[in-house]
Amino acid sequence: MLSSLGAGLLFPQFGAMPDWFITLAIAITIFCASSKVAVQDFNLANLRQGTVFYVIRFLLLPVMIYFAFMAFWPDLGQVILLFTLAPAGVTIPAWAGMLGGHAGLAMGLVLLSSIFAPVAIPGIFELVVGQHVAIDTVGMFVNLLIMVVLPLGLYMALFRRWPQGHAFIKDHTSFVTVILMFLVVAIVIARKNEYLMADPAMVVGYVLLLGVLQAFFYAIGWYFAFAKMPDVKITYALASGAPNIALAIALAFMFLPGEAGVIMVIGEIPWILGMVIFKRILSWRGLSPARNA
């Protein structure tokens, strides 16, 4: 992902890509990620606990943080709201498997937060932001349906019954995701690179700010499952602290004003660093698979 930042800065030609390509790229990513969904994933996650977690992490806390920013840094209110509302990242199940978490539970949490995103994100924006700023929440809802719900539904309807196609997509999901996310980030950066080139200190400031927010959400997920086994704690921490930043980038670029898209792209840096630091903390506490082997 860091290489895509450089590509967007060095090659402004990426900015000429049409707007619909970003929507298509996210939809294809979700479509491919659906190959890792199994019917039993809906049963592996404790529905009651998962729902409570969803309400706290993806509904209540984002609104509280938004009003806190509006009191002290109102210019950042909308972008922070979107950043905190973004559902759990589609790669979380893979990371959970690598870091000693519960991949099935992770997939259940990703599905729960993603399925409700088309209603929750524009709905909350309409309720708390629409009173002050005109946001196309209907367009946001339609785009979320196209980018999240439609790809998932199509995959389940068409490819689940075709073993060869399912296996092919599952084997190539990581490659396709890396390529498409590279292009999405490069496009947004190429169109907004004047903000980054003009003020490097701003970039560092946003990295620190978003990094603190992500650390807070990692802690929320971990302590939400404080009485559970370590694999469950790891999974909730990942689902809480590593949002679907690509989806947030696309929405910020399409619906939020000013440099919101660039700020969200900068969020890729603490996302990556946060995962590295979380892995180191697990290793230090003797919870990483490598240390337990």
C-alpha positions as CSV (number, residue, x, y, z in Angstrom):
1,M,0.0,0.0,0.0
2,L,2.8,2.4,0.7
3,S,4.1,1.9,-2.8
4,S,0.7,3.1,-4.1
5,L,1.2,6.4,-2.3
6,G,4.5,6.9,-4.2
7,A,2.9,5.9,-7.5
8,G,0.1,8.5,-7.0
9,L,2.7,11.2,-6.2
10,L,5.1,10.4,-9.1
11,F,2.5,9.6,-11.8
12,P,-0.3,12.1,-12.0
13,Q,-1.7,10.2,-15.0
14,F,-3.4,7.9,-12.5
15,G,-5.8,10.8,-11.7
16,A,-7.3,10.5,-15.2
17,M,-9.0,7.2,-14.4
18,P,-12.8,7.6,-14.3
19,D,-14.8,7.8,-11.1
20,W,-16.7,4.6,-11.7
21,F,-13.4,2.6,-11.6
22,I,-13.1,3.2,-7.9
23,T,-16.6,1.8,-7.2
24,L,-15.9,-1.1,-9.5
25,A,-12.6,-1.9,-7.9
26,I,-14.1,-2.0,-4.4
27,A,-17.0,-4.1,-5.6
28,I,-14.6,-6.7,-7.2
29,T,-12.5,-6.8,-4.0
30,I,-15.6,-7.6,-1.9
31,F,-16.7,-10.1,-4.5
32,C,-13.4,-11.9,-4.3
33,A,-13.3,-11.7,-0.5
34,S,-16.7,-13.4,-0.5
35,S,-15.0,-16.6,-1.6
36,K,-13.7,-17.0,1.9
37,V,-17.2,-16.9,3.4
38,A,-18.7,-20.1,4.6
39,V,-22.3,-20.7,5.8
40,Q,-21.0,-21.8,9.2
41,D,-19.3,-18.5,9.7
42,F,-22.7,-17.0,10.6
43,N,-22.9,-19.6,13.4
44,L,-19.3,-19.4,14.7
45,A,-19.7,-15.8,15.9
46,N,-21.8,-15.5,19.0
47,L,-24.7,-13.5,17.5
48,R,-25.6,-11.7,20.7
49,Q,-22.0,-10.7,21.6
50,G,-21.2,-9.8,18.0
51,T,-24.3,-7.6,17.9
52,V,-23.4,-5.8,21.1
53,F,-19.9,-5.3,19.8
54,Y,-21.2,-3.9,16.5
55,V,-23.5,-1.4,18.2
56,I,-20.8,-0.2,20.6
57,R,-17.9,-0.1,18.1
58,F,-19.6,0.8,14.8
59,L,-22.5,3.0,15.9
60,L,-22.2,4.5,19.4
61,L,-18.4,5.3,19.5
62,P,-18.2,6.9,16.1
63,V,-21.0,9.3,17.0
64,M,-19.4,10.2,20.3
65,I,-16.0,10.7,18.7
66,Y,-17.6,12.8,16.0
67,F,-19.1,15.2,18.5
68,A,-15.8,15.4,20.4
69,F,-14.0,16.4,17.2
70,M,-16.8,18.9,16.4
71,A,-16.2,20.6,19.7
72,F,-12.4,21.0,19.2
73,W,-11.5,20.3,15.5
74,P,-14.7,20.8,13.5
75,D,-12.9,20.7,10.2
76,L,-12.0,17.0,10.8
77,G,-15.5,15.9,12.0
78,Q,-16.8,14.4,8.8
79,V,-13.7,12.5,7.8
80,I,-13.2,11.1,11.4
81,L,-16.8,10.0,11.4
82,L,-16.4,8.1,8.2
83,F,-13.1,6.6,9.4
84,T,-14.7,5.3,12.6
85,L,-17.8,4.1,10.8
86,A,-16.0,2.0,8.2
87,P,-16.8,-1.7,8.7
88,A,-14.1,-4.3,9.6
89,G,-11.6,-4.8,6.9
90,V,-12.2,-7.7,4.5
91,T,-8.7,-9.0,5.1
92,I,-9.2,-9.4,8.9
93,P,-10.0,-13.2,8.7
94,A,-6.6,-13.8,7.0
95,W,-4.8,-11.6,9.6
96,A,-6.7,-13.4,12.4
97,G,-5.5,-16.7,11.0
98,M,-1.9,-15.5,10.9
99,L,-1.9,-13.9,14.3
100,G,-3.5,-16.6,16.3
101,G,-7.1,-15.3,16.1
102,H,-10.3,-17.1,15.2
103,A,-10.8,-16.8,11.4
104,G,-14.4,-18.0,11.4
105,L,-15.4,-15.4,14.1
106,A,-13.5,-12.7,12.2
107,M,-15.4,-13.5,9.0
108,G,-18.7,-13.3,11.0
109,L,-17.7,-9.9,12.4
110,V,-16.7,-8.7,8.9
111,L,-20.1,-9.8,7.5
112,L,-22.1,-8.3,10.4
113,S,-20.4,-4.8,10.1
114,S,-20.4,-4.9,6.2
115,I,-24.0,-5.9,5.7
116,F,-25.3,-3.1,7.8
117,A,-22.9,-0.5,6.4
118,P,-25.1,0.6,3.5
119,V,-27.8,1.7,6.1
120,A,-25.7,2.6,9.1
121,I,-23.1,4.9,7.4
122,P,-25.5,7.2,5.4
123,G,-28.1,7.0,8.1
124,I,-25.7,8.3,10.8
125,F,-24.4,10.9,8.4
126,E,-27.9,12.1,7.7
127,L,-28.7,12.2,11.4
128,V,-25.6,13.9,12.8
129,V,-24.0,15.7,9.8
130,G,-26.9,16.5,7.6
131,Q,-28.1,19.1,10.0
132,H,-25.0,21.2,9.2
133,V,-23.6,20.1,5.9
134,A,-25.3,18.8,2.7
135,I,-24.2,15.2,2.2
136,D,-25.5,13.0,-0.6
137,T,-26.6,10.2,1.8
138,V,-28.9,8.6,-0.9
139,G,-25.9,8.4,-3.3
140,M,-23.8,7.0,-0.4
141,F,-26.4,4.4,0.3
142,V,-26.6,3.3,-3.4
143,N,-22.9,3.1,-3.8
144,L,-22.5,1.0,-0.6
145,L,-25.2,-1.3,-2.0
146,I,-23.2,-1.6,-5.2
147,M,-19.8,-2.0,-3.5
148,V,-20.7,-4.3,-0.6
149,V,-24.1,-6.0,-0.7
150,L,-24.4,-6.7,-4.4
151,P,-21.0,-8.4,-4.8
152,L,-21.6,-10.5,-1.8
153,G,-25.0,-11.5,-3.0
154,L,-23.8,-12.3,-6.5
155,Y,-21.0,-14.4,-5.3
156,M,-23.2,-16.4,-3.0
157,A,-25.8,-16.9,-5.7
158,L,-23.5,-17.8,-8.6
159,F,-20.2,-19.1,-7.5
160,R,-21.0,-21.1,-4.4
161,R,-22.5,-23.7,-6.6
162,W,-19.6,-23.8,-9.0
163,P,-16.7,-25.5,-7.2
164,Q,-14.1,-24.9,-9.9
165,G,-14.9,-21.2,-10.1
166,H,-15.0,-20.8,-6.4
167,A,-11.6,-22.5,-6.0
168,F,-10.1,-20.3,-8.7
169,I,-11.3,-17.0,-7.2
170,K,-10.3,-18.1,-3.7
171,D,-6.8,-18.9,-4.8
172,H,-6.4,-15.5,-6.6
173,T,-8.2,-13.2,-4.1
174,S,-5.0,-11.9,-2.5
175,F,-3.4,-11.0,-5.8
176,V,-6.5,-9.3,-7.2
177,T,-7.0,-7.3,-3.9
178,V,-3.4,-6.0,-3.9
179,I,-3.6,-4.8,-7.5
180,L,-7.0,-3.1,-7.2
181,M,-6.2,-1.4,-3.9
182,F,-2.9,-0.2,-5.3
183,L,-4.9,1.4,-8.2
184,V,-7.5,3.0,-5.9
185,V,-5.0,4.6,-3.6
186,A,-2.9,5.8,-6.5
187,I,-5.9,7.4,-8.2
188,V,-6.9,9.3,-5.1
189,I,-3.4,10.4,-4.4
190,A,-2.8,11.5,-8.0
191,R,-5.9,13.7,-7.9
192,K,-5.1,15.3,-4.6
193,N,-1.3,15.2,-4.5
194,E,-1.0,18.9,-4.2
195,Y,-2.1,18.6,-0.5
196,L,0.6,16.0,0.3
197,M,3.4,17.7,-1.6
198,A,2.7,21.1,-0.1
199,D,2.7,20.2,3.6
200,P,4.6,17.0,4.7
201,A,4.1,18.1,8.3
202,M,0.4,17.7,7.7
203,V,0.9,14.1,6.7
204,V,2.8,13.3,9.8
205,G,0.1,15.0,11.9
206,Y,-2.7,12.9,10.4
207,V,-0.7,9.7,10.7
208,L,-0.3,10.4,14.4
209,L,-3.9,11.4,14.9
210,L,-5.3,8.4,13.0
211,G,-2.8,6.1,14.6
212,V,-4.0,7.1,18.1
213,L,-7.6,6.5,17.0
214,Q,-6.7,3.0,15.7
215,A,-4.8,2.2,18.9
216,F,-7.9,3.2,20.9
217,F,-10.1,0.9,18.8
218,Y,-7.6,-2.0,19.1
219,A,-7.9,-1.6,22.9
220,I,-11.7,-1.4,22.7
221,G,-11.9,-4.7,20.8
222,W,-9.4,-6.4,23.1
223,Y,-11.0,-5.4,26.4
224,F,-14.5,-6.0,25.0
225,A,-13.6,-9.7,25.0
226,F,-11.5,-9.5,28.2
227,A,-13.1,-12.6,29.7
228,K,-12.6,-14.7,26.5
229,M,-9.8,-16.9,25.2
230,P,-6.8,-15.1,23.6
231,D,-7.9,-16.1,20.1
232,V,-11.2,-14.3,20.6
233,K,-9.5,-11.2,22.1
234,I,-7.2,-11.1,19.1
235,T,-10.1,-11.3,16.7
236,Y,-12.2,-8.6,18.3
237,A,-9.1,-6.3,18.5
238,L,-8.5,-6.8,14.7
239,A,-12.2,-6.3,13.8
240,S,-12.2,-3.1,15.9
241,G,-8.8,-1.6,15.0
242,A,-8.4,-2.4,11.3
243,P,-11.3,-1.0,9.3
244,N,-12.0,-1.4,5.6
245,I,-9.9,1.6,4.8
246,A,-10.3,1.1,1.0
247,L,-14.1,1.5,1.3
248,A,-13.6,4.6,3.5
249,I,-11.2,6.0,0.9
250,A,-13.7,5.5,-1.9
251,L,-16.6,7.1,0.1
252,A,-14.5,10.0,1.2
253,F,-13.4,10.7,-2.4
254,M,-16.9,10.5,-3.8
255,F,-18.9,12.2,-1.0
256,L,-16.8,14.3,1.3
257,P,-15.4,17.8,0.5
258,G,-11.9,19.1,0.4
259,E,-9.0,16.9,1.3
260,A,-11.0,14.2,3.0
261,G,-10.0,11.6,0.5
262,V,-6.3,12.4,1.0
263,I,-6.6,12.2,4.8
264,M,-8.3,8.8,4.4
265,V,-5.5,7.6,2.2
266,I,-3.0,8.7,4.8
267,G,-4.9,6.4,7.1
268,E,-3.3,3.5,5.2
269,I,0.0,4.3,6.9
270,P,-1.2,3.9,10.6
271,W,-3.3,0.9,9.4
272,I,-0.2,-0.9,8.3
273,L,1.9,0.2,11.2
274,G,-0.9,-0.7,13.6
275,M,-1.0,-4.2,12.4
276,V,2.8,-4.5,12.7
277,I,2.8,-3.1,16.3
278,F,-0.2,-5.3,17.3
279,K,1.8,-8.4,16.0
280,R,4.8,-7.3,18.1
281,I,2.7,-6.8,21.2
282,L,1.2,-10.3,20.8
283,S,4.7,-11.7,20.4
284,W,5.9,-9.9,23.5
285,R,2.9,-11.3,25.5
286,G,3.7,-14.8,24.2
287,L,0.4,-15.0,22.1
288,S,1.8,-15.1,18.6
289,P,1.7,-18.5,16.7
290,A,5.4,-18.4,16.3
291,R,6.1,-18.1,20.0
292,N,3.5,-20.7,20.9
293,A,4.8,-23.3,18.4
